[in-house]
Amino acid sequence: MAGKTWHDTYEEARSAGDHVADRIAKFVGSWTFVYIHIVWFGFWIIYPVEVFPYGLLTMIVSLEAILLATLIMMAQNRQAERDRHQADDDYRTDVEAKAEIEELQTRLTRIEDEKLEKILKILEGK
């Protein structure tokens, strides 16, 4: 098997907190999360847990929003870092490929020049 990829190295460097935040951010961005909140809010209103204007619900949702916004921003920052790692690796690959292509072009030019010289020698010999 080949050596570690940039992605393997990136994954190994993530902390347990990073994994948790990413899983939460993934869940928050799902329809399941939306459905749970629809049911929760519907229950809160239909079966009056508290009277309007729902001060406790407002406080709970506000705290949830603060925590989720922070976790989502952390996940986005890690995604940006991951993208930078990938871009750096892509750049290194491109530079190596460019060097190989230039080397091949040099070899092909040398081969063409050698062929041309042989053809000219053959033509001069006639």
Secondary structure as GFF3:
##gff-version 3
##sequence-region A 1 126
A	DSSP	alpha_helix	6	13	.	.	.	ID=ss1
A	DSSP	alpha_helix	16	28	.	.	.	ID=ss2
A	DSSP	alpha_helix	31	46	.	.	.	ID=ss3
A	DSSP	alpha_helix	55	125	.	.	.	ID=ss4
###
